[in-house]
Amino acid sequence: TPGWPTPAVRAWTLSNPAAAPTLAWERAKNVPMMPSLVAANGLLFALSEKGILTCLDPATGDVKWEERLSGNFSASPIAAGGKVYA
C-alpha cells in the first residue's frame, strides 16, 4: 500500500479476523505511487513511475530481481497468460 509522504509496499498478516493485522514486511525502495502491484505466477510485481520493474516474493518481500524498462509509467501492470505486461 503506497502512502504519502513516505511511500512503501506493505504486507499484513491476518492471524485472527477479530484481531488487528500485523505487519509482515515493508519495502520502501522503488515503490510506485500510482501503479498498483500485480500478482502472477506466485510472485508480486511492482512497476515504479521511473520504469523500474521489481519482482518480489510475496511471503517475505525479498527482491527476486529488478529491471529498468525504457520510458516512464503511470498505468498499472497486468498479468495474463502467465506473463506480466507493462
The 8 nearest C-alpha neighbors of each residue, nearest first, counted from 0:
[[1, 8, 9, 2, 7, 6, 10, 35],
 [2, 0, 6, 7, 8, 32, 3, 31],
 [3, 1, 6, 5, 4, 7, 0, 32],
 [4, 2, 5, 6, 1, 32, 7, 0],
 [3, 5, 2, 6, 1, 7, 32, 27],
 [6, 4, 3, 2, 7, 1, 27, 30],
 [7, 5, 2, 1, 3, 4, 27, 30],
 [8, 6, 27, 1, 26, 30, 9, 2],
 [7, 9, 0, 26, 25, 1, 27, 30],
 [8, 10, 25, 0, 24, 7, 26, 11],
 [11, 9, 23, 24, 22, 25, 12, 8],
 [10, 12, 22, 23, 21, 20, 13, 9],
 [13, 11, 21, 20, 23, 14, 22, 10],
 [14, 12, 20, 15, 16, 11, 21, 19],
 [13, 15, 12, 16, 20, 18, 21, 19],
 [14, 16, 18, 17, 13, 19, 20, 12],
 [17, 15, 18, 13, 14, 19, 20, 12],
 [16, 18, 15, 19, 14, 13, 20, 21],
 [19, 17, 15, 16, 20, 14, 13, 21],
 [18, 20, 21, 17, 13, 16, 15, 14],
 [21, 19, 13, 12, 11, 18, 22, 14],
 [22, 20, 12, 11, 23, 19, 13, 14],
 [21, 23, 11, 24, 10, 12, 20, 9],
 [24, 22, 11, 10, 12, 21, 25, 59],
 [25, 23, 10, 22, 9, 60, 59, 26],
 [24, 26, 9, 8, 10, 7, 27, 60],
 [27, 25, 8, 7, 28, 9, 60, 24],
 [26, 28, 7, 30, 6, 8, 29, 25],
 [27, 29, 30, 26, 7, 6, 8, 31],
 [30, 28, 47, 31, 27, 51, 53, 46],
 [29, 31, 28, 47, 7, 27, 6, 32],
 [32, 30, 47, 33, 34, 48, 46, 29],
 [31, 33, 1, 34, 30, 6, 47, 48],
 [34, 32, 31, 73, 35, 74, 48, 75],
 [35, 33, 75, 74, 73, 31, 32, 36],
 [36, 34, 75, 33, 37, 45, 76, 31],
 [35, 37, 45, 44, 34, 43, 75, 38],
 [38, 36, 44, 43, 77, 76, 39, 35],
 [37, 39, 43, 42, 44, 41, 36, 40],
 [40, 38, 42, 41, 78, 43, 37, 81],
 [39, 41, 42, 81, 38, 82, 43, 78],
 [42, 40, 39, 38, 43, 57, 56, 55],
 [43, 41, 39, 56, 40, 38, 57, 55],
 [42, 44, 38, 55, 57, 54, 37, 56],
 [45, 43, 54, 37, 36, 53, 55, 38],
 [46, 44, 36, 53, 52, 47, 54, 31],
 [47, 45, 52, 51, 31, 50, 53, 34],
 [48, 46, 31, 51, 49, 50, 30, 29],
 [47, 49, 72, 71, 50, 73, 31, 46],
 [50, 48, 71, 47, 51, 72, 70, 46],
 [51, 49, 68, 71, 47, 48, 67, 72],
 [50, 52, 67, 47, 46, 66, 49, 68],
 [51, 53, 46, 66, 65, 45, 67, 50],
 [54, 52, 65, 45, 44, 64, 51, 55],
 [53, 55, 44, 64, 63, 43, 62, 65],
 [56, 54, 62, 43, 63, 60, 61, 57],
 [55, 57, 60, 61, 42, 58, 59, 43],
 [58, 56, 60, 43, 59, 55, 42, 41],
 [59, 57, 56, 60, 23, 61, 10, 24],
 [58, 60, 61, 56, 57, 24, 23, 55],
 [61, 59, 56, 57, 55, 24, 58, 62],
 [60, 62, 56, 59, 55, 63, 57, 58],
 [61, 63, 55, 64, 54, 60, 56, 53],
 [64, 62, 54, 55, 61, 56, 65, 53],
 [65, 63, 54, 62, 53, 66, 55, 52],
 [66, 64, 53, 52, 54, 51, 67, 63],
 [65, 67, 52, 51, 68, 53, 64, 50],
 [66, 68, 51, 50, 52, 69, 65, 49],
 [69, 67, 50, 51, 66, 70, 52, 71],
 [68, 70, 50, 67, 71, 49, 51, 72],
 [71, 69, 50, 68, 72, 49, 48, 67],
 [70, 72, 49, 50, 48, 69, 73, 47],
 [73, 71, 48, 74, 50, 49, 70, 47],
 [72, 74, 34, 48, 33, 75, 71, 47],
 [75, 73, 34, 72, 76, 33, 85, 35],
 [74, 76, 34, 35, 77, 73, 36, 85],
 [75, 77, 85, 84, 37, 74, 83, 46],
 [78, 76, 84, 83, 37, 75, 79, 85],
 [77, 79, 83, 82, 84, 39, 81, 37],
 [80, 78, 82, 81, 83, 77, 84, 39],
 [79, 81, 82, 78, 83, 39, 40, 84],
 [80, 82, 79, 40, 78, 39, 83, 84],
 [83, 81, 79, 80, 78, 84, 39, 77],
 [82, 84, 78, 77, 79, 76, 85, 81],
 [83, 85, 77, 76, 78, 82, 79, 75],
 [84, 76, 77, 83, 75, 74, 46, 72]]
